[in-house]
Amino acid sequence: AYEIYQCDWSSDVCSSDLSAGGMVSQLEFIQLLHRGAVNEVVVAEVEQSLYQLQLVVAWHSGRRTLLASSRQPRTFRSLDTLRKHLKMLGVGRTLVRLELLP
């Protein structure tokens, strides 16, 4: 028996490489970054002064949210902490967009 996955051969990313449910672990995030498969990182304010990292991945619809070790969405309480985390992950020249609540 064979399984067929939709792939983006230019970045070597298949749908099988991503966690189900629109979430990615920190390891998956780093792997996608290093493969050049992340089109955009969105810093989304989900509540007042509470932020999440969301990825727009090549050849996949929607966004993927970064998970914490608890398997819940990872949240940040300050933009400075989030900035440091992005640098530690090696985001580099990847487009980063900030979406704030009205």
Buried (B, 14 or more C-beta within 10 A) or exposed (E): EEEEEEBBEEBEBBBEBBEEEBBBBBEBBBBBBEBBBBBEBBBBBEEEEEBBBBBBBBBBEEBBBBBEEEEEBBBBEEEEEBBEBBEEBEBEEBEBEEEEEE
